């Protein structure tokens, strides 16, 4: 056995969880991603998806994808920088820039690659990146590739952000990078205060709207739109794998910023471009999002209903203010056991355990789609409550 194999043969955490019968990852789905999926030939209610608008199986989007394959084939067989740019890539980028109120946009193959390529390229050796400690892993990885100085501030804590800004050289670039909606906690960044501090300390702002597009803002335009601060945010990032029912991502901003990234962002230049089917499906999803605002309204009706029901049942949902509702279990193995028992009851949820979060913050991530029904929601909440009571991780409280 080689040294590499010897080292990693000792990594047995997954095997131990499998032996305990509570391994919750790589569970195979045999159908469309919808509110109801097929697993092992059985129907399961899906409350673990990021398809917030419920568009992943929309016939108009699937039709657009098929037509794109018929015209352009299945792959561009190269990077955007060289042979991988299609006319529909350019059309989508113009549409995205208009959508989020910026001059220009550029698409990447995945959302992770957007943050990796933008955060690593945007600031220089003597500049600063200021990150919320709960920013997405892709932002953290991008910062590790940057030559700039990285400062993390306490989650959504504006006093902590200001303390970090105070130690920065006033003559250097300072880029504050934050999630719009935080992917596990479900809370929204205090963007008005971020903007105030950015103006006070001459800093710039990048917002990751992966979980915000299609959820908040005018017709789902995201966090900056939600707060009426589009002109105060320099860079807006978004993904296509959530509300927009596809795969890929984009960054939008001033023309000069996008021009620089197009010629210096390595995860763009050295990656194959988005497939024709993905591009066409994103464009169709944007049209539906703008044409059917009632989808977003129903999503929020469901969200308020679920938050109230979980709190009344005694759950700690933290500071969630979005369709992402964390149900804090605060014990890794019990979170995994809750997930297993719920799947037996026909409910799919995602456990979030250490090292993704501290052990004392382990949780069940319950997420909603605009296509869920109240009947599905009632059933899920009742079963989740029942299972959590059984395992002793729920202490019902009276709500006055």
Secondary structure, DSSP 4 states (H G I P E B T S, - for coil): --HHHHHHHT--HHHHHHHTT---SS----S-SSSEEEETTEEEEE-S---TT--TT-HHHHHHHHHHHHHH-S---SBTTTT---HHHHHHHHHHHHHHT-SEEEEESSHHHHHHHHHHHHS-TT-EEEEETT--HHHHHHHHH-SSEEEEE-TT-HHHHHHHHHTS-TTS-EEEEEESB-TTT--B--HHHHHHHHHHTT-EEEEE-TTTTTTSSGGG--HHHHHT-GGG-SEEEEESSSTTSSS-EEEEE-HHHHHHHHHH-HHHHTSBPPPHHHHHHHHHHHHHHHH-THHHHHHHHHHHHHHHHHHHHT---TT--SSEEEEE---HHHHHHHHHHHHHTTEE-EEE-TTSS-GGG-EEEEE--TT--HHHHHHHHHHHHHHHHHTT--------
